[in-house]
Amino acid sequence: MAVPYKLTQDTSSLSRDGWIDRALDRLAVDGIDKVLIAPLARELGVTKGSFYWHFKDRQDLLDAMLTRWEGVGTVNIIDQVDKAGGTADERLRRTIELSMEQVSVRLEPALRQWGRRDKKVRAALRRVDEQRLLFLKKLFGQLCGDEIEAEARSWLLYSLITGRHLVAAKPAHIERKDLLQTCLAVLTCG
């Protein structure tokens, strides 16, 4: 089973991070109803006691999953892009690269599905979407100088990043792996 996020060096089955990673993977594959302590313990090859060493209860795990997703899929990417520096165009390109490397295309839809029935998750999704869009808008603003145009471009790119997995058709003339960068070139007229 592939782990949707690689955040720490210690993701062994007995670590808190190991539990969170496995739970995020289970969410991505089967949905929130399958994120259960006993089956996760069996998958990890440990006892439920390991779980209770790290978490107070299932809700504590669910909260930790949201925190991890928000940190790795948003805060860490923005930090990496900011630390690398460069022009707005270079930073947008780096944002796409990191998003494709570090954000699971299966996890994002599973989180959004979970958010349809959980107010806390819905609030986290809204917070993350707003933070991601604000970051993209800032970069597009540096390129085009027009706030409305920057907002429209940020929405277009963000929709492409978050929704690319929903389209079953293959691009006719662009390799799928190059599609987002090519779309960015259109959005930046570069």
C-alpha positions as CSV (number, residue, x, y, z in Angstrom):
1,M,0.0,0.0,0.0
2,A,1.5,3.4,-1.0
3,V,1.7,6.1,1.6
4,P,0.0,9.3,0.3
5,Y,2.5,11.5,2.2
6,K,6.1,11.1,3.2
7,L,6.5,13.6,6.1
8,T,8.9,12.1,8.6
9,Q,11.9,9.7,8.6
10,D,10.1,7.5,11.2
11,T,7.0,6.1,9.7
12,S,7.4,2.6,11.2
13,S,4.3,0.8,12.1
14,L,4.8,1.5,15.8
15,S,5.2,5.3,15.4
16,R,2.4,7.9,15.5
17,D,3.4,8.9,12.0
18,G,3.2,5.3,10.8
19,W,-0.4,5.1,12.0
20,I,-1.3,8.5,10.4
21,D,0.2,7.5,7.1
22,R,-1.6,4.2,7.1
23,A,-4.9,5.9,8.0
24,L,-4.5,8.4,5.2
25,D,-3.8,5.7,2.8
26,R,-6.8,3.8,4.0
27,L,-8.9,6.9,3.6
28,A,-7.6,7.4,0.0
29,V,-8.3,3.9,-1.0
30,D,-11.6,3.0,0.8
31,G,-13.0,6.2,2.4
32,I,-13.4,7.4,5.9
33,D,-15.7,4.5,7.1
34,K,-12.8,2.1,6.6
35,V,-10.4,4.1,8.8
36,L,-10.9,1.8,11.8
37,I,-8.4,0.9,14.6
38,A,-8.5,-2.9,14.5
39,P,-8.1,-3.3,10.7
40,L,-5.3,-0.6,10.7
41,A,-3.5,-2.5,13.5
42,R,-3.7,-5.8,11.4
43,E,-2.3,-4.0,8.3
44,L,0.5,-2.6,10.4
45,G,1.1,-5.9,12.1
46,V,0.7,-4.5,15.6
47,T,-1.8,-4.6,18.4
48,K,-4.4,-2.1,19.2
49,G,-2.4,-1.2,22.2
50,S,0.1,0.5,19.8
51,F,-2.7,2.7,18.6
52,Y,-3.7,3.8,22.2
53,W,-0.1,4.5,23.0
54,H,-0.2,7.3,20.4
55,F,-3.9,8.3,20.2
56,K,-6.6,8.9,22.8
57,D,-9.3,7.6,20.4
58,R,-10.3,7.4,16.7
59,Q,-11.2,11.1,16.7
60,D,-7.7,11.9,17.8
61,L,-6.4,9.9,14.8
62,L,-8.8,11.7,12.4
63,D,-7.7,15.1,13.7
64,A,-4.1,14.1,13.3
65,M,-4.9,13.0,9.7
66,L,-6.3,16.4,8.9
67,T,-3.4,18.2,10.4
68,R,-0.9,16.1,8.5
69,W,-2.8,16.6,5.2
70,E,-2.9,20.3,5.7
71,G,0.7,20.5,6.7
72,V,2.2,18.4,4.0
73,G,-0.2,19.2,1.1
74,T,-0.3,22.9,1.7
75,V,2.0,24.5,4.3
76,N,5.1,22.5,3.4
77,I,4.7,23.0,-0.3
78,I,4.3,26.8,0.1
79,D,7.3,26.9,2.4
80,Q,9.4,24.9,-0.1
81,V,8.4,27.2,-2.9
82,D,9.1,30.3,-0.9
83,K,12.5,29.0,0.3
84,A,13.5,28.2,-3.3
85,G,12.7,31.7,-4.4
86,G,12.8,32.7,-8.1
87,T,10.4,34.5,-10.3
88,A,6.7,34.2,-10.0
89,D,6.7,31.9,-13.1
90,E,9.4,29.7,-11.6
91,R,7.5,29.5,-8.3
92,L,4.3,28.6,-10.0
93,R,6.1,25.8,-11.9
94,R,7.7,24.6,-8.7
95,T,4.2,24.6,-7.0
96,I,2.9,22.3,-9.7
97,E,5.9,20.0,-9.5
98,L,5.6,19.7,-5.7
99,S,1.9,19.2,-5.8
100,M,2.2,16.4,-8.3
101,E,5.0,14.8,-6.2
102,Q,3.6,15.2,-2.7
103,V,-0.2,15.4,-2.9
104,S,-2.0,12.1,-3.5
105,V,-4.6,12.4,-6.3
106,R,-6.7,9.7,-4.5
107,L,-6.5,11.4,-1.1
108,E,-7.8,14.8,-2.1
109,P,-11.2,13.5,-3.4
110,A,-11.5,11.2,-0.4
111,L,-11.1,14.1,1.9
112,R,-13.6,16.2,-0.1
113,Q,-16.1,13.3,0.1
114,W,-15.5,13.0,3.9
115,G,-16.0,16.8,4.2
116,R,-19.5,16.4,2.7
117,R,-20.6,14.8,6.0
118,D,-18.2,16.3,8.6
119,K,-18.3,20.0,9.5
120,K,-14.8,20.0,10.9
121,V,-13.4,18.4,7.7
122,R,-15.4,20.9,5.6
123,A,-13.8,23.8,7.6
124,A,-10.3,22.3,7.0
125,L,-11.0,22.0,3.3
126,R,-12.2,25.6,3.1
127,R,-9.1,26.8,5.0
128,V,-6.7,24.8,2.8
129,D,-8.5,25.8,-0.5
130,E,-8.3,29.5,0.6
131,Q,-4.7,29.3,1.5
132,R,-3.7,27.5,-1.7
133,L,-5.7,30.0,-3.8
134,L,-4.3,33.0,-2.0
135,F,-0.8,31.7,-2.7
136,L,-1.5,31.2,-6.4
137,K,-3.2,34.6,-6.6
138,K,-0.2,36.3,-5.1
139,L,2.1,34.7,-7.7
140,F,-0.2,35.4,-10.6
141,G,-0.6,39.0,-9.3
142,Q,3.2,39.4,-9.6
143,L,2.9,38.3,-13.3
144,C,-0.2,40.2,-14.5
145,G,-0.6,43.0,-12.0
146,D,-4.4,42.9,-12.2
147,E,-6.1,41.5,-9.1
148,I,-9.2,40.2,-10.9
149,E,-7.2,38.5,-13.6
150,A,-4.8,37.1,-11.0
151,E,-7.7,35.6,-9.1
152,A,-9.3,34.1,-12.2
153,R,-5.9,32.6,-13.2
154,S,-5.4,31.2,-9.7
155,W,-8.8,29.6,-9.8
156,L,-8.2,28.1,-13.2
157,L,-4.8,26.6,-12.2
158,Y,-6.1,25.3,-8.8
159,S,-9.1,23.7,-10.6
160,L,-6.7,22.0,-12.9
161,I,-4.4,20.8,-10.1
162,T,-7.2,19.5,-7.9
163,G,-9.4,18.1,-10.7
164,R,-7.0,16.6,-13.2
165,H,-7.6,13.1,-12.0
166,L,-11.4,13.4,-12.7
167,V,-11.0,13.6,-16.5
168,A,-10.7,10.1,-18.1
169,A,-9.8,11.4,-21.6
170,K,-6.1,11.5,-22.5
171,P,-4.7,14.7,-24.0
172,A,-4.2,14.2,-27.8
173,H,-0.9,16.1,-28.2
174,I,0.5,16.6,-24.7
175,E,1.9,13.9,-22.4
176,R,-0.3,13.7,-19.3
177,K,2.7,14.3,-17.1
178,D,3.4,17.6,-18.9
179,L,-0.2,18.8,-19.0
180,L,-0.3,21.0,-16.0
181,Q,3.0,22.8,-16.9
182,T,1.7,23.3,-20.5
183,C,-1.6,24.7,-19.1
184,L,0.4,27.0,-16.8
185,A,2.3,28.3,-19.8
186,V,-1.0,29.2,-21.4
187,L,-2.2,30.9,-18.2
188,T,1.1,32.9,-17.9
189,C,1.3,33.5,-21.7
190,G,4.8,32.1,-21.5
